[in-house]
Amino acid sequence: MASKDEKFPICAYCNQKYENPVVLPCKGLLCTKDVCSLASDDSLDCPICSENHPIPKSFFPIDSKILTIHEPKANFTKLNDLYKQFAELKQNPFILVEAHFNDIRNSINKFRNDNKKIIDDIFEQYITSLVEHERDAKNKISQILNPYPSDDDSNSSDYYRNKIDNLIANSDLNTEKTKIEAGKLEIKMEKKINDLKLRIAIKNPVVFKGKLLEKTELGKFQRQKLSQEKSFSVDGNDELFGNFCIALKDYDSAERDELSFKKGDVLVVKERCGNLWTASVKNSDKSGFVDPNNIAEIFNESWFFGQSTRDEAENFLKKETNKVGAFLVRFSSIGKTTDQLYSLSLKDKNDIKHYRIYRCLDANGVWEYWLCDWKKFKGLSNLIMSYTKRANGLCTELNHPCQKN
């Protein structure tokens, strides 16, 4: 018989946990199923004592105590833990919030300690940059206020002092003429003062911008990598796709790591991170950061007609080779509005319709485009694909790109 100290009560015959154990005349225990399998006629050859036990009509009595003794007790550890958590929350309902922000503080402090040298180097570079900016600004102002000698001495303060003194001295001789001369001098001096203010205005360098930040491990930019640059030729002219854009206006960089370009320059976009892109001027060694609002994408698609005018678009679409639903996309107002740069021209049954295409930049540096129904698409090609399936407010579906010939 299994003892109370045993973890599990095991049957001596089947070596399994007892199932409905019965008490034999020899005080041994067997599972009911084992007794039934070993019984012969109305008796049992006991495997425990080797005696033959007659089987009573009411069968051997079941021993329920053995199961009760070894039945595992309820475990209240988890319940106690849950109560402890509940009691702590009731006593201090802000414990989770405090724990969360304590973790953040610990992370920040650990980051600061681990990167102390890097942070110190960044500030040292920035202070050095400030000194350079201050020196350059002072040199610039010195040249403005004290220009090289020339025939024009109107930049001298003595020049205006003498002019004013002469007007005051002669004010009694010719009052009307003096008023006119004084008015002209006022206008001239106001213009000079405003010009000086504009020219000597100091533009503070942006903290942790560009290469100053990029050179350190602390400020590595997490940008989306673009696909490889791709160029191709159409009608003998270089056309651009994907990473290629056209400059919408002239831009003179104010920082060393920004890219300067002229209106109409072709730029090759290298990386995009929100509104901070890196690009280079095509066929040039110049590269740097650019504002994506100052450039427009160029597409390698048969429906993209670049800088074709509205009249040219209508002439193309009116040709007999272009049926209803023929369409093209063109630049509509380069240099005027940065969010409405493209137009969709579409051939209807009796007329040519023109639709403004809007754009905005998402957080990942991807242009989103939409038409009159305000449904936005990632990329202009996806917009075109959608309107080939249904009109969605257009005069007709986009059936096929316009053919020039």
Number of C-alpha atoms within 10 A of each C-alpha: 13 16 12 11 9 10 11 18 21 19 19 17 14 12 9 12 14 21 15 16 24 22 18 22 16 12 11 17 24 27 21 18 14 15 23 10 9 13 16 13 8 11 14 19 15 19 14 14 13 10 12 14 16 17 17 10 7 6 14 17 14 16 15 12 10 19 16 10 15 16 12 10 8 6 8 9 9 9 10 11 11 12 12 12 12 13 12 13 13 11 10 11 12 12 12 11 10 12 11 11 11 12 12 12 12 11 12 12 12 12 12 13 11 11 14 12 10 15 17 11 13 20 14 12 15 19 13 12 15 16 12 12 16 15 12 12 16 14 11 14 17 12 11 14 13 11 12 7 7 7 5 7 12 13 15 12 10 11 11 16 10 11 13 15 11 12 18 12 10 12 15 10 9 10 12 11 13 18 13 11 14 17 12 11 16 13 11 13 15 11 12 14 12 10 11 15 11 10 12 15 10 13 10 9 14 11 14 14 13 19 15 17 17 13 11 13 11 13 17 11 13 9 14 14 10 12 10 9 13 13 13 11 10 10 6 7 8 9 18 23 16 18 21 25 24 20 22 23 15 14 16 10 14 11 15 11 16 21 21 19 21 14 15 14 16 23 27 22 24 20 19 23 17 16 17 16 18 22 23 21 22 15 9 8 7 14 20 20 24 24 15 23 14 18 23 22 21 20 20 18 14 13 20 19 19 15 15 16 14 15 8 11 23 20 12 20 26 18 13 9 12 18 18 19 22 24 29 27 28 21 20 20 16 20 15 11 12 18 15 17 21 25 19 21 23 28 26 19 10 8 13 19 15 19 14 16 22 19 21 16 16 13 10 13 18 17 19 18 24 19 20 12 9 10 11 17 18 15 16 19 14 13 18 20 12 14 17 15 11 13 13 15 11 17 16 19 22 22 17 17 19 26 17 12 8
